[in-house]
Amino acid sequence: MSSIGFECLNVRYGNARDGEQEAVYAFTDQVRPGEWLCLIGPNGAGKSSVLRAVAGLVPYRGTVMVDGASLAGRSPRRRAMLVAYVPQTPLMPDDMSGLEYVLLGRNPYIGYFGSETKHDRALVAEVLQRLDLVEFAHRRLGTLSGGERQRLVIARAVAQEAPILLLDEPTSALDIGHQQQALELVDRLRREHGLTVVSAMHDLTLAGLYADRLVLLHQGHVVASGDAAHVLRPETLSEFYGVSVSVHHEPDGTVVVVPRRAAAP
């Protein structure tokens, strides 16, 4: 089980000559071992930038820590043993099979001149089974739909066995059934194995249903933080998303966000 902490994380794009844009400003948070934190907010709020900073894909100022130790200076191999990342638009070679792609999740544990072991293949086979992806194991990625490919991306991250999982819109290409299947698997893994999850999601109802805690970002700033009942308020969502919504509280504690149509002129 691992924790991940952020101290004054700042992410900027551009340069001094052409102009810089602050995507994330002084983001500070502490995600406990086994906790699921979900970042929400409108497009351009900074959600993906936080995840990309942790994954080592963008430069940042401030500190990102795993178990109290800074990630700065860690090799890509060591970082991949600590953090698995599911991007919004992964690069997937069309001529690679589903099995070969998911096996890439085992790369951090394979020597430079080594190959996958029986353990690696058995673990990947189990992940494919649990995600209902066995039928895609020997199909080429180029023959699969966007949703099928997205499920394989999640499978690759799960096969990586990192204690921290970053999910950037992991269900955007999935139908409602596979959305639930994928998120239920992630939730089960964190409960059974102490997986720590940081996700970015647009579906506010799903975010509130699965995450322990929500952080609402707007223009790179944290504007609300807490459980779903605290953050998913009609007035808060109206202010920062610019929409009219109804928020329903189910008897089991589920918070359901329903968009409302604008009044007819």
N, C-alpha and C positions, 0 to 999 in steps of 0.2 A: 504494500500500500504506500502511495506517495502523495505528497501535497505539492501544490504549485502556488507560488506567490508572485505578486506584481508590486513593484515599488516605483511610482512615478514613471510609468511606461509612456514614452512619447514616440510616435511614428510620424515621420514627415515624408512627403513625396516631392519631387522636383528639385531645383537647385537655386542658389542665390541669384544667379543671372536671369533665369527664366521665371523665377517666382516659386516659393515653397508653399505647400499646402499641409497644414497640420491635420492628420487623419485621426490621431489619438492623442489626447492631452492628459498627462498626469494620471493615467489609469492605475489605481492602487486597489488590490484585493488579495484575499487569501482563501484558496480553495482547499478545504480539508481533504484528507485521504478518504476516498470512496464517495465524495460529494459530486453532484452534477450541477454545474453552473451553466446557465444559458444566457448568452448575450442576445438581446433583442434591440430593435430600433429600425428606423427607415433606411432606405438605400443611402449609402455614403455616411452612415453614422460612425463607422470605424470598427464594426464587429469583425470582419474578415481580417483587418489589419492587425488586430490583437492576436488572432490565431496564427497569422503568417509570421509575426514577430517571434512567437514561441517556437515555431517550426524552423526558424532560421532562414526564412525566405526574404525578409526585408530588414534593413538596418533599423536600429532603434536606440533611443537613449533611455536611461533608467535601468531597472534590474528585473530580470525574470529568474526565479529560483525554483528548483525542484528539491524538496526535502531540505530547504535552507541553504542549498549551494547554488551559486549562480550558473546559469547555462552558458554564459559568455565564455568563449574559448573552447567549448566542448567540440570535439570532432564530429562531423556529420554522422559517423558510425555510432559513436557513443550517444549522441542526441537521439538517434533513431531507436536506441534501446530503451530510452526513457519516455519518448513522445512519439505517438503514431498520429498521422495527420490525414484527414479525408478532405481534399479540396473540393471546391464547387465544380471546377472543370478540369478533371485530371487528364493527363496525356496517356492514351491507351493505344498501343500499336495494333492495327487492324488484324495483322497476321499472327498475333499471339493467341494461344488458347486461354480459356478461363483458368484452367489449372496452373499454367505457367505464370499467369499474371498474379494470382493469389500467392504463389510460391515466392514472388518477389518480396513479400512481407517478411520472409525469413533471412533476407540478405544481411542484416546486421550481425547475424550469428554464424555466418559462413566465412571462412578464411578467404584470402585473396585468390588462392589457387584451389579452393575446395569446391565442393558441390553439396547439394541437399542430402541430408541423412534420412534414414528410415523414419526417425522421429519427426523431422520436418514434414515429410510427405503425409505421415499419419495425422499430424496436427492439422494440416491444410485440408485433408479429407474430412476430418471432423467438423471443421468450420464450414465447409461447403455443405455438409449434411445439415447442420443446424440452421443454416441460412436458406435451405431449400434451393441450392444451386448446383446440385450434382449433375443435372442434365446439361449444364453449361460448361462442365469441366473440360470437355474436348471440342467444344465449338470455338471458332475463331471470333475474336472480339468484334471484328468488322461486321459480323452477321447478327449481332445482338442489338436489341432496342436500347434506347437511352436509359430506361429504368433497369433493365437487366445488367447493363454495364455499371450503373451506379451501385447496384447490390454487390457486384464483384469488388468494387473499390472499398466498400465497407468490410467485405470479407478479407481483403488484403490487409487492412489496418488491424483487424481482430487477430489475424495470423501473426502479426508483428509482436504480439505479447508485451507491448510496452505498458507500464503502469498508468500512463496518462494518455487519454484519447481525445484528440481535437476533431470536432465535426463541424465543417462549414457547409451549412444547408444540406445535410446528408440525405434528406428525403424529397428534395425538390423535383426529382424526375420519377418518383415512385407513385403508384396508385395507392389508394387509401389502405388496402389490405397489406401491401408490402411496406408501407410507412410504419404501420403498427408492428409488423413482424420485425423490422430492423431495429426500431426503438426498444421493443420489448427485449430483444437479444442484448442490446447494449445495457439496458437496465439490469437484466439478469446477471450479466458479467460483472458489473460493478458491485452488485450485492453479494455475489458468490466469491469474487476474487479481489474485491477492494479496488476495482478500477476507478480512477478519477477522471471525470469527463468535463470538458469545456466545449460548448457548442455555440453556434450561431444559427438562429432559425427565424424565419419569417412567420411561420404558422404559430400564432400566439397561444392558441388553445393547446396544441401539442407541446409547446415549450412549457406551459404551466402544468401540463399533465405529468411530464416526465422529470423535469428539473426540480431540484431541491430549492434552488434560488435563481432569481432572474435579476439581470442588470440591464437597465434601459439606457442605451447610448443615444446621444443626439449631437451631431457635428463634433464627434470626438470626445464629448464630455459625458460623464455619468450624471444622469438626471433623476434616476430612481433605482433603488436596490431593495430586494427583499423577497418574500414569497409571492406566489401568484396573486393571492388576494390583495396584497399590498400594492403591487406594481400594476396589475391589469385593472385599472380603474378607468371608467369612461372618460372622465375629465383629463386624466393623464394621457391617455391614448389620443384623445382629440387634440390636445395641445401639441404633442410631438409628432404625431403621424398626420395630423390635419384631416382626420376622418371622423365620421359619426358612427359610433358603435354602441351595441347593447352588451352588457356583461352579465352573464347568468351564473349563479353559484348553485351547483348541484349538491344534493344531500351528502354525497361522498367526498365533498371538498373540491371537486373539479370546477375550474373556472372556465367558462365557455365564452369566447369573444365572437360576436356576430355583427358583421357590418350592416349598417342601415342605409337605405337608399335616401338620397337627397330629396327634399320635398319638391314636387312638381311645380314648375313656374306658373 
